[in-house]
Amino acid sequence: MKRLVLAVAILIAVPSLGQEVKRVPKLAELQALGDDFVSVDGFWEPDSPTAQSVLVPTATHIECYRHGGKVLVGTEAIYITASASAAGGLLKADSSVNSASWSNDEIVISDSHPICLISKTIFDLRRHTVTALDIRKPEAEGLGGACKLIPDRQTYYLRESVDYQIFHVPVKK
């Protein structure tokens, strides 16, 4: 009887041979310091990866401050982002400071500076997660019509850094 129970337990615990186990990515979690500061680290990944939405792996760090941005960006709330990548073996680091909209439920960052896109980043303060949305500007054409190659909309989630490094599976082109 003990052998039968052990055999059933093993069959339940071990997936069938040849079946791929679908792993749910671990989302990056907001770190809060009081009610006026949050930060997060991770890697952006598309919700529905396609060959067109493949991203260069980029480590991202974002800090949001509820107060103190008036002098720098014209709004009270402010965010600072820093990122680093090594596309094609070339190290690239970038940082920026910009305005943010902060309520009790969320922080929203809007960026319409890119030629083809309007980007929104939403910090869910209740669930401690970060998502992003890229919307293609309908009037934008870009160099040689490059903007038309970008999807109308694409959503992204910020994946926890260690989870990304261990379990990320690149999209096949």
Phi, psi and omega in degrees: 000318179299322180294322180295316178297317179297317180296317178296317179299320179292318179296324179287319185286327184260123178295158180301146179298139179088347178273137178270131179275122179279119182258130178277125181297147176275125181282147174294140183250134178297139174252122182252144173236096186072203181262359189242007182210133172223152174217160180204148177231143177172193179234131178286137174224141178290144177298319180237085185296136174224172178300328180282337185259011180296133181252149170289128180304120184226119175286132185233136174233128180232134174237137177237133179242131182287331183229154172106003183266353186309312183291322185280315188233357177092352175237157181295311180282145185215151172229151176233130179234143176227140180217156178214139178215168178225060180291127178061025179083358178263121180284130179228128176238145184213151174211156178205158177232132181206176182278157179220159175249124188236125173236184180291337184259330186204161171242132180237131176246128177242137179222112179250016181288324180302151184298315188263340194235156161248123182249135176235134175242129184240123176260113179273105185287340178279319182264352178061039179235167180229132174229161179224155180224127173253129177239125180289133176289121185297330182274347184284138179247322182073178181292118179063028179077021184301329181296331181291343179280346182274138177301154178303317180217146175212131177253153182224155172238153178265116184267142179301138190300311183293318178301319179297312183298325184272319192247359182298131177243116181296149177284136178282133181273000000 
